Amino acid sequence: MATEEKNTATEQNKAQNAPGNQKQRKRTVCVVGHKNPDTDSICSAIAYAYLKNQLGEPYNYVASRAGLVSAETQFVLEYFHAETPLLLENIGTRVKDMEIRKVEGVRSNISLKRAWTLMQEQNIFTLPITNAKNKLKGLITINDIAKSYMDENESTIVSTARTPYRNILETLEAEMIVGDPDGYFDKGQVVIAAANPDVMENYIKEHDMVILGNRYEGQLCAIEMQADCIIVCLGAPVSRTIQRLAEEHGCTVIVTPLDTYAVARLINQSMPVEFFMQKEEKLLTFNLNDYTESIRDIMSKKRYRDFPILDRNGNYVGMISRRNLLGVRKRGLILVDHNEVSQAVDNVLDAEIMEIIDHHRLGSLETINPVYFRNQPVGCTSTIIYSMFRERCIEIPPDIAGLMCSAIISDTLIFRSPTCTPMDVEAARALSSIAGIQCEEFAQKMFAAGSDLATKTPEEICYQDFKKFEFGDMNVGVGQITSMNEEELQSIKERIIPFLQHMIESKELDMVCFMLTNIIEETTDLLCYGKDSADIIETSLHEHLENGSVRLKGLVSRKKQLVPSLMTGISQLTGV
């Protein structure tokens, strides 16, 4: 099932990102139920996303889920040929939600001067270095360029950096008279020939680059001393004799209109950025899908001005800085079938909650801005959504009707739950007619599919329909499974008892309760473990636990019967 769900999510992603898809240009808003989703949570998300998309609003509403799909829900989805909603484990903002500056990458052989010019033109402080395949090779910053100019005093630095002659020509606005423009100056030092030839012979060495003027004797001396390159300043003409001798000695001749001082000052700026850039193995990069929560601390501790962003294939995308964190756009979210932080998708408070559609008690969730909040005392969220379809005069397709009808049947235990209202029954009957099913007959098939728990692990059973509640200072977990087979429930009971103790530790709970509900007999075997569980049950339900278990007749609803009783009992015991 996990592989199938993953594939479905992948296909939905492809569809949303396909070229030419009109919805791609709209902001995506996720419609999602609670963690460990039940049938109502999944089906309500699908139905409400469909309704919102039919209203012509400027957003693209996508049905999502915050956990794995149960066997019962999977049966419903397959029966009505509905796709499994996209798995949404974390709604926190990601790097791709930030404003990423599209700074174009440059090649590693460009000159420092060219890099500086690009930075000034674009008003940036960091330049990414990429290869032909758009892979990030390094970064060069204004500080790096300043250090190269101020800290490097060695006359051999230009050759050590293996400087391309093309960079020298560009930097000095020069012309090559003799030599190969695609070559490199990679040996010797840079010297200025300001003395007469007799003195020059003492300090010009083989492979040097010699900066000089129009004096024939100086040019000849440099060539005869086996210099690799001579740079003639002020645009002075170079005689044919010198050109011929330079060719014979393998000496490059460059002519520049700049004076000697300017050439000496600029020559270091012709060095390639590759020599000074921060190499890829030392770079701190982020991915488009990284959560801003995880990168915020890293960015605050590193004194870098800019951070490069890569996509999932490792290709360079752009740059962000710390100030981009301030303007990050929160992801849009609509909550259905819950309104408590403990039950919501991770980082729910980092999202822009736009609507809440629910039928439970008011929980702990707070929003910064006012939101559309519809909460009605009915047995199922899909009942509320059915009313919204009618209010907006939107036709309900048979598959959507089938999903909503299934949700109502599941949440109300085929109208047996005390949470069930006449609105639920009316909605279910109307939806079943549209979907072409009989409620009672379909319920038998759906509950049979959901109660087939023999092959599931205790962990899968316990977390299939599990919610965490905060009662004062106490964290209480309440899970429930339903079945029409008493033998199956008793078999499951023995298997999950050892795991309940583990749940208390792993979920940081004070107490855990688990309901094994027989739909036909309308009874529940309640298992309770944890802090003061015996006293709490006795105060709340006036029942006595024996070995952590008690059978309760007529109690089948977690929402309307068990949870309110627990709240009252815990309040009485703790005085909160």
MOWO-V516756 format. One record per helix or strand of 3 or more residues. SS is the DSSP state (hx for helix, st for strand). FROM is the first residue (numbers start at 1). LEN is the number of residues. If there is no record, write none. Layout:
SS,FROM,LEN / SS,FROM,LEN
This chain:
hx,2,16 / hx,22,4 / st,27,6 / hx,39,16 / st,59,7 / hx,71,9 / hx,95,3 / hx,112,11 / st,126,5 / st,135,7 / hx,142,9 / hx,157,4 / hx,165,7 / st,174,5 / st,190,3 / hx,197,7 / st,209,4 / hx,216,9 / st,229,4 / hx,240,10 / st,252,5 / hx,260,11 / hx,273,3 / hx,280,3 / st,285,3 / hx,292,10 / st,307,4 / st,315,6 / hx,322,4 / st,332,5 / hx,341,3 / hx,348,3 / st,352,7 / st,372,4 / hx,381,11 / hx,398,14 / hx,422,14 / hx,439,12 / hx,458,5 / st,466,6 / st,474,10 / hx,486,21 / st,511,8 / st,523,8 / hx,533,9 / st,549,5 / hx,558,17
